[in-house]
Amino acid sequence: MNNSILVDTNVLIYAVDADSQFNNKAVKFLSDSALRLFTTSKNISEFLVVLTRNAEIELSSSECLDILSSLLSDIEILYPTPMSMDVFQKLVRKYNPRGLWIHDVEIASIGMAHGISVIATNNSADFKRIAELEVIEI
């Protein structure tokens, strides 16, 4: 396994959700010092959307940013580039994604443009459709 891994939004969410059955797995994965972990700016906005729309959590956007900041201390954030837009367009033309799957294709394209073709997720179905990616189920 390549040690440079893109981290999907759901892994970040589960790492901060102590009530989740996936919390321990997510925390253990994110704590593995043998891995070089990355996420995208798209994952950051998705993280904030999920946490701020949940009425049971009742956290402000600012509080969510503080949580995210500590979570990302060992995770590098990747940003879209002209190259990632080229990769995105190629993937869209190849796979013809629709609806929410377009978000996953964009996340994959940003990682791939930065040379990362492995993603860790708890929802492998969305990413397994992209043949260019290796998917690690958390």
C-alpha positions as CSV (number, residue, x, y, z in Angstrom):
1,M,0.0,0.0,0.0
2,N,1.2,3.5,-0.9
3,N,1.7,5.5,2.3
4,S,0.3,8.8,0.8
5,I,-3.5,8.6,1.3
6,L,-6.4,10.9,0.7
7,V,-8.8,11.0,3.6
8,D,-12.5,11.2,2.8
9,T,-14.9,13.4,4.7
10,N,-16.6,10.6,6.5
11,V,-13.3,9.4,8.1
12,L,-12.9,12.9,9.5
13,I,-16.5,13.0,10.8
14,Y,-16.2,9.6,12.5
15,A,-12.9,10.7,14.1
16,V,-14.7,13.4,16.0
17,D,-18.0,11.5,16.6
18,A,-17.3,9.6,19.8
19,D,-20.8,7.9,19.5
20,S,-20.1,6.5,16.1
21,Q,-19.4,2.7,15.8
22,F,-16.5,3.8,13.4
23,N,-14.9,6.3,15.8
24,N,-12.1,3.9,17.0
25,K,-11.2,2.8,13.5
26,A,-11.1,6.4,12.2
27,V,-9.0,7.6,15.1
28,K,-6.6,4.7,14.8
29,F,-6.2,5.3,11.1
30,L,-5.6,9.0,11.4
31,S,-3.0,8.3,14.2
32,D,-0.9,6.0,12.1
33,S,2.4,7.8,11.8
34,A,3.5,5.5,9.0
35,L,1.0,7.2,6.7
36,R,1.2,10.6,4.9
37,L,-2.4,11.8,5.1
38,F,-4.0,14.4,2.8
39,T,-7.5,15.8,2.4
40,T,-9.0,18.3,0.0
41,S,-10.5,21.7,0.5
42,K,-13.7,20.1,-0.8
43,N,-13.6,17.7,2.2
44,I,-13.2,20.6,4.6
45,S,-16.4,22.3,3.3
46,E,-18.2,18.9,3.4
47,F,-17.1,18.4,7.0
48,L,-18.4,21.8,8.0
49,V,-21.7,21.2,6.2
50,V,-22.3,17.9,8.0
51,L,-21.4,19.2,11.5
52,T,-23.4,22.5,11.2
53,R,-26.5,21.0,9.7
54,N,-27.0,18.5,12.5
55,A,-29.4,19.9,15.0
56,E,-28.3,17.5,17.7
57,I,-24.7,18.7,17.7
58,E,-25.5,22.5,18.1
59,L,-22.0,23.7,17.2
60,S,-21.3,27.0,15.5
61,S,-19.2,27.2,12.4
62,S,-16.4,28.7,14.4
63,E,-16.5,25.8,16.9
64,C,-16.4,23.4,14.0
65,L,-13.4,25.1,12.6
66,D,-11.6,24.7,15.9
67,I,-12.4,21.0,16.0
68,L,-11.2,20.7,12.4
69,S,-8.0,22.6,13.1
70,S,-6.9,20.1,15.8
71,L,-8.0,17.2,13.6
72,L,-5.9,18.4,10.7
73,S,-2.7,18.9,12.6
74,D,-1.1,15.9,10.8
75,I,-3.1,16.1,7.6
76,E,-2.1,18.2,4.6
77,I,-4.9,20.0,2.7
78,L,-4.8,19.8,-1.1
79,Y,-6.4,22.5,-3.2
80,P,-7.9,22.5,-6.7
81,T,-5.5,23.5,-9.5
82,P,-5.8,23.9,-13.2
83,M,-4.4,20.3,-13.5
84,S,-7.1,19.0,-11.1
85,M,-9.7,20.6,-13.3
86,D,-8.3,18.8,-16.3
87,V,-8.5,15.5,-14.3
88,F,-12.0,16.3,-13.1
89,Q,-13.2,16.9,-16.7
90,K,-11.6,13.7,-17.9
91,L,-13.3,11.7,-15.1
92,V,-16.6,13.3,-15.6
93,R,-16.5,12.5,-19.4
94,K,-15.4,8.9,-18.6
95,Y,-17.8,8.1,-15.8
96,N,-20.7,10.5,-16.4
97,P,-21.4,11.0,-12.7
98,R,-24.7,12.4,-11.6
99,G,-25.9,14.1,-8.4
100,L,-23.8,13.8,-5.3
101,W,-21.3,11.5,-7.0
102,I,-19.9,14.6,-8.7
103,H,-18.5,15.7,-5.3
104,D,-16.6,12.4,-5.0
105,V,-15.3,12.7,-8.5
106,E,-14.0,16.2,-7.7
107,I,-12.3,15.0,-4.5
108,A,-10.7,12.2,-6.5
109,S,-9.5,14.5,-9.2
110,I,-7.8,16.9,-6.7
111,G,-6.0,14.0,-5.1
112,M,-5.0,12.5,-8.4
113,A,-3.7,15.8,-9.7
114,H,-1.4,15.9,-6.7
115,G,-0.2,12.4,-7.3
116,I,-2.3,10.6,-4.8
117,S,-4.4,7.7,-6.1
118,V,-5.3,6.0,-2.8
119,I,-8.3,7.1,-0.7
120,A,-9.5,6.1,2.8
121,T,-13.2,6.2,3.2
122,N,-16.1,4.5,5.0
123,N,-18.2,4.6,1.9
124,S,-16.2,2.7,-0.7
125,A,-19.1,2.3,-3.1
126,D,-18.7,5.9,-4.4
127,F,-15.0,5.7,-5.0
128,K,-14.7,2.1,-6.2
129,R,-16.4,3.2,-9.4
130,I,-13.3,5.2,-10.2
131,A,-10.9,2.7,-11.6
132,E,-8.0,5.1,-11.2
133,L,-8.3,5.0,-7.4
134,E,-7.3,2.4,-4.9
135,V,-9.9,2.5,-2.1
136,I,-9.2,1.6,1.5
137,E,-12.3,0.9,3.6
138,I,-12.1,2.3,7.1
